[in-house]
Amino acid sequence: MIPPSFDYVRASSLGEALRILDREEGAVPLAGGQSLVPLLKLRAVSYRLLVDIGRLAELRYVRYGDEVAVGALARHYELEESPCPFLRQVASRIGDVQVRSLGTVGGSLAHADPFGDWPAAVLALDAVVKIVGPAGVRELGAVEFIRGPYSTALGRGELVAEVRFRCPPRGAYVKFSRRHNDFALAAAAVAAEVRDGHVVWARVAALGAGEAPRRLRKAEAVLAGAPLNRDTIAEAAEAARREAEPPGDFRASSEYRRALVGVAVKRALERL
């Protein structure tokens, strides 16, 4: 389909992009375009002005140290060979080669698709999202940043600048989709530390467990301090299944998604 008409401007700096987004009514940022352009072509959304930030080098980086800092314009493919194994698992399951080559981490987070991969990953990582806007810089935890389906804490004129987290000692990402690397029917992202066979801490996040990506606190409670064995894994998976309140749609019923969430959590924990 042909998208509705819009004006286009390419920002030459982050400051310029923020000024335009704050000043112009109906302006929206364009990063990799892998989420926004399809919506425009489907005429599901309409904007007066697209502000292209895709070439702002100051937002394109991945830095490793005690913490991992991923700039908003880092492409998915740049994390496919990350020294952090969890990031490799997530990045390699996103879309096809074109999507991974053009799509950005920050764009995915700002879009907050309820079945997008990075929102679940940052919840499991307990990541901090750095936001820049007309009022300056602020930081929010991933749980605070993601407010619902296609809804985040971003205000007018604000952009995701960076996401920051520690690479977990152990992590796994398991995703079920109708076609290879399609949007998830359900998925589980698990980050944990295991010492002497016992779980020191664990964070479990899921797609398809609710209207938006969410942490599964009851499953985490089962795991905390427990031995990582078959019984614990089965109990945590069942807790995840019971905690899930998934939506049903033409792709999968609510009951089917609930079952998939339990299986995804089970398999992710087995990988640990």
C-alpha positions in Angstrom: 0.0 0.0 0.0 1.0 3.6 -0.4 1.5 5.6 2.9 -0.2 8.9 3.6 1.7 12.0 2.6 4.3 13.4 5.0 7.2 15.8 5.1 10.7 14.5 5.7 13.8 16.1 7.2 17.2 14.5 8.0 18.6 15.7 11.3 22.3 16.5 11.2 22.8 16.3 15.0 21.0 15.0 18.1 20.3 18.6 19.2 18.7 19.5 15.9 16.5 16.3 16.0 15.3 17.2 19.6 14.5 20.8 18.6 12.4 19.7 15.6 10.6 17.0 17.5 9.7 19.4 20.3 8.7 22.2 18.0 6.8 20.5 15.3 3.3 19.1 15.9 2.9 15.6 14.4 6.6 15.0 14.1 8.0 11.5 14.8 11.5 10.1 14.7 12.6 7.7 12.0 15.5 5.4 12.9 15.8 2.1 11.0 12.2 2.3 9.7 11.6 -1.4 10.2 8.6 -0.8 12.5 7.4 2.7 11.4 7.5 2.3 7.6 5.2 -0.9 7.5 2.7 0.9 9.7 2.7 3.9 7.4 2.2 1.7 4.4 -0.7 -0.1 6.1 -2.1 3.4 7.0 -2.3 2.2 10.6 -0.6 5.5 11.6 -0.2 9.0 10.0 2.4 11.7 10.8 2.9 15.1 9.4 6.7 15.0 9.6 9.3 12.2 9.7 12.6 13.3 11.4 15.3 11.0 10.2 17.8 10.3 13.0 19.2 7.1 11.4 22.7 8.6 10.6 23.5 10.2 13.9 26.8 8.5 14.7 26.6 9.8 18.3 23.8 7.3 19.0 25.3 4.3 17.2 27.7 2.4 19.5 28.0 -0.7 21.7 30.4 -0.4 24.6 31.5 -3.3 26.8 32.9 -3.0 30.3 31.5 -3.6 33.8 28.2 -2.6 32.1 27.1 -2.9 28.5 26.0 0.3 26.9 24.0 0.0 23.7 23.4 3.2 21.7 19.8 3.7 20.4 20.9 3.4 16.8 22.9 0.2 17.2 21.6 -2.2 14.6 20.3 -5.6 15.6 23.0 -7.4 13.6 25.8 -5.7 15.6 24.8 -7.7 18.6 24.7 -11.1 16.8 28.3 -11.6 17.6 28.4 -9.9 20.9 30.7 -11.3 23.7 27.5 -11.4 25.8 25.9 -14.7 25.0 22.4 -13.6 26.0 22.5 -10.7 23.5 23.6 -13.1 20.7 20.6 -15.3 21.4 18.1 -12.4 21.2 19.6 -10.6 18.2 19.8 -13.7 16.1 16.0 -14.3 16.5 14.9 -11.0 15.2 13.3 -10.9 11.8 15.3 -11.6 8.7 18.7 -10.3 7.4 17.2 -7.0 6.2 15.4 -6.3 9.5 18.5 -7.1 11.5 20.7 -4.9 9.1 18.4 -1.8 9.3 16.4 -2.1 12.5 17.7 -0.4 15.7 17.6 -1.4 19.3 16.4 2.0 20.4 13.7 2.0 17.7 12.4 -1.3 18.9 12.2 -0.2 22.5 10.5 3.1 21.6 8.0 1.2 19.4 7.3 -1.2 22.3 5.6 -3.8 20.1 3.9 -6.3 22.6 5.6 -9.1 20.7 8.9 -7.5 20.0 12.1 -9.2 21.2 14.1 -6.4 22.8 11.4 -5.2 25.2 11.4 -8.7 26.8 15.2 -8.8 26.8 15.6 -5.5 28.6 13.1 -6.5 31.2 15.1 -9.7 32.0 18.3 -7.7 32.0 16.8 -5.1 34.4 18.2 -2.6 32.1 18.2 1.2 32.5 16.9 3.3 29.6 18.5 6.7 29.0 16.1 9.3 27.6 17.0 12.6 26.1 14.6 15.5 25.4 13.9 19.2 25.7 14.2 19.1 29.5 17.6 17.2 29.4 18.5 13.7 30.3 16.6 11.2 32.5 16.9 7.5 33.2 14.2 4.9 33.8 14.3 1.2 34.6 12.9 -1.0 31.9 9.9 -1.9 34.0 9.0 1.8 34.3 9.8 2.6 30.6 7.5 0.0 29.0 4.0 1.0 30.0 1.8 -1.1 27.7 1.4 -2.3 24.1 3.0 0.4 21.9 3.2 2.6 25.0 6.3 3.9 26.7 7.3 6.7 29.1 8.6 8.8 26.3 7.2 12.3 26.3 6.9 14.9 23.5 10.2 15.6 21.8 12.0 12.8 23.7 14.2 10.0 22.3 15.7 6.8 23.6 19.4 7.5 23.6 20.9 4.4 25.3 20.1 1.2 27.1 22.5 0.0 29.8 22.8 -3.2 31.7 25.1 -5.9 33.1 25.6 -9.0 31.0 24.1 -11.8 33.1 26.3 -14.7 34.2 23.7 -17.0 32.5 20.9 -16.1 30.1 18.6 -17.7 27.6 16.0 -16.6 25.1 13.4 -19.0 23.8 10.8 -17.9 21.2 7.9 -19.5 19.5 6.6 -18.1 16.2 4.6 -19.2 13.2 7.5 -18.7 10.9 11.2 -18.6 11.5 12.1 -15.4 13.3 8.6 -13.9 12.8 7.0 -12.0 15.6 6.6 -14.2 18.7 3.5 -16.0 19.6 5.2 -16.3 23.0 8.7 -16.0 24.2 10.7 -16.2 27.5 13.9 -14.2 28.4 15.7 -15.5 31.5 18.7 -14.0 33.1 20.2 -15.6 36.2 23.2 -16.2 38.5 23.7 -19.8 39.5 26.3 -20.7 42.2 27.0 -24.2 43.5 23.9 -25.5 41.7 21.6 -23.0 43.3 19.9 -19.9 41.8 21.3 -16.8 43.5 18.9 -14.6 41.5 16.8 -14.9 38.4 14.7 -12.5 36.3 12.1 -14.0 34.0 10.3 -11.9 31.3 7.9 -13.0 28.7 6.1 -12.0 25.5 2.6 -13.3 25.1 2.0 -13.4 28.8 -0.1 -10.2 28.9 -1.0 -7.2 26.8 2.6 -6.1 26.9 6.0 -7.7 27.7 6.1 -8.4 31.5 8.2 -9.8 34.3 6.9 -13.0 35.8 7.5 -12.4 39.5 6.0 -15.7 40.7 8.3 -17.7 38.5 11.2 -15.6 39.8 10.2 -16.3 43.4 10.2 -20.0 42.8 13.7 -19.9 41.5 15.3 -17.6 44.1 17.6 -19.7 46.3 16.4 -23.0 44.9 18.5 -25.7 43.3 18.4 -25.5 39.5 17.1 -29.0 38.9 14.1 -30.6 37.1 11.7 -30.1 39.9 12.5 -26.4 40.3 12.3 -25.9 36.6 8.9 -27.6 36.4 7.6 -25.6 39.3 8.8 -22.3 37.9 7.4 -23.1 34.4 4.0 -23.9 36.0 4.1 -20.7 38.0 4.8 -18.8 34.8 1.9 -20.5 33.0 -0.5 -19.7 35.8 0.7 -16.1 36.0 0.3 -15.5 32.3 -2.8 -13.5 31.2 -2.3 -13.6 27.5 -4.5 -12.0 24.8 -6.0 -14.1 22.2 -6.1 -13.1 18.5 -6.2 -14.6 15.0 -2.7 -16.1 15.5 -3.2 -17.9 18.8 -5.9 -18.3 21.4 -5.3 -17.1 25.0 -5.1 -20.7 26.3 -2.6 -21.7 23.7 -0.4 -18.7 24.4 -0.5 -19.5 28.2 0.7 -23.0 27.5 3.5 -21.7 25.2 4.7 -19.3 27.9 5.1 -22.2 30.3 7.0 -24.2 27.8 9.2 -21.3 26.8 10.2 -20.6 30.4 10.9 -24.3 30.9 13.2 -24.5 27.9 14.9 -21.3 28.8 15.7 -22.6 32.3 16.9 -25.9 30.9 19.4 -24.0 28.7 20.8 -22.4 31.9 
